Amino acid sequence: MPLSPVRIVMVHTTHPGNIGGAARAMKNMGLSDLALVAPKEFPSGDAIARAAGANDILDRARVCDTLEEAIADCEQVIGASARLRSISWPQLDPRECAERVARSPVKTAILFGREHSGLTNDELERCHFLLHIPCDPEFSSLNVAAAIQVVAYELYQATLAGSPAKETVIGDTDVPATGEQMESFYAHLESTLREIGYLHATKHEMSILRRLRRIYNRAQPEQKELHLLRGILTAVQRKVGGAG
């Protein structure tokens, strides 16, 4: 299945009907991997009714307590957002997103946030790209299940256009880092920056860490590159500790 590496992740969904609508959209377009982060109500009869026969998607859906759990094994993470943020992320529209996913055979998670407020900045920090669906500016409130339908359609169309993913072959030496590995690296980076005195408990601290995430998310380091970076951080920590 061309879209088997793609995971749809719904974060803190309030209305179970939207989960069912998302499952139906996924089934229509050849997607099968659904993860739910702390849904308010699931399983649900409303979800089953809205799924309209896509019960297998609901049955296989993985319910996670945290976003980190839902994307731990994913090497590329894309977050959908209806609004732009004060710190800009690299941005894609649905067609660009689909073309990028189709070119890349890595495990990809596409995140969709809460019905009323979307994804938080903290959640978007886990993403390599921001996905924005252009809408009429006078009424830009798009239902989450409808948003998933739009993205799923573009993904399906990208697979019909050919098999560009076959052009990219990942070898043993260039495996992208997973979400779990990146989070471990960010924790290591933050602790090292504190040890050397670069970070201080000020209002600018979070902004610095967010910008550092953007740098490394944009680079999408491979696992061997991440091991190299962590080796440097460890060496710095040993040097600082020896000096003390």
Secondary structure, DSSP 4 states (H G I P E B T S, - for coil): -TTTTEEEEEES---HHHHHHHHHHHHHTT--EEEEES-SS-S-HHHHHHHTT-HHHHHHPEEESSHHHHHTT-SEEEEE-SS--SSPPPEE-HHHHHHHHHH--S-EEEEE-BTTTB--HHHHTT-SEEE-----TTS----HHHHHHHHHHHHHHHHHT--GGGG----TT-PBPPHHHHHHHHHHHHHHHHHTT---SSTTHHHHHHHHHHHHHHH--BHHHHHHHHHHHHHHHHHHHHH-
